[in-house]
């Protein structure tokens, strides 16, 4: 996986950020569900996932850059994606500290 620019990021009660996540990425394993043949579960190794920090140079709120002293480090504990080809849907679950 490679993370890209033009992302949005929601953190708790804060407004959604415009977020340039380019430069990050990770390695995953994919398995097809036995119970649901149209579903693929993708699981990333959190130790091998890199997500750029949320800073004044990577994030904006309402088109305004964050204050320079503001920084959030994203350290994934788990990252999973579920792809469903039948409905062309996907669900992403990221848990981090």
Secondary structure in CASP SS format (residue, H / E / C, confidence):
PFRMAT SS
TARGET T0000
AUTHOR 0000-0000-0000
METHOD secondary structure of the structure
MODEL  1
X C 1.00
X E 1.00
X C 1.00
X C 1.00
X C 1.00
X C 1.00
X E 1.00
X E 1.00
X E 1.00
X C 1.00
X C 1.00
X C 1.00
X C 1.00
X C 1.00
X C 1.00
X C 1.00
X E 1.00
X E 1.00
X E 1.00
X C 1.00
X C 1.00
X C 1.00
X C 1.00
X C 1.00
X E 1.00
X C 1.00
X C 1.00
X E 1.00
X E 1.00
X E 1.00
X E 1.00
X E 1.00
X C 1.00
X C 1.00
X C 1.00
X C 1.00
X C 1.00
X C 1.00
X E 1.00
X E 1.00
X E 1.00
X E 1.00
X E 1.00
X E 1.00
X C 1.00
X H 1.00
X H 1.00
X H 1.00
X C 1.00
X E 1.00
X C 1.00
X C 1.00
X C 1.00
X E 1.00
X C 1.00
X C 1.00
X C 1.00
X C 1.00
X E 1.00
X E 1.00
X E 1.00
X C 1.00
X C 1.00
X E 1.00
X E 1.00
X C 1.00
X C 1.00
X C 1.00
X C 1.00
X C 1.00
X C 1.00
X E 1.00
X C 1.00
X C 1.00
X C 1.00
X E 1.00
X E 1.00
X E 1.00
X E 1.00
X E 1.00
X E 1.00
X E 1.00
X E 1.00
X E 1.00
X C 1.00
X C 1.00
X C 1.00
X C 1.00
X E 1.00
X E 1.00
X E 1.00
X E 1.00
X E 1.00
X E 1.00
X E 1.00
X E 1.00
X C 1.00
END
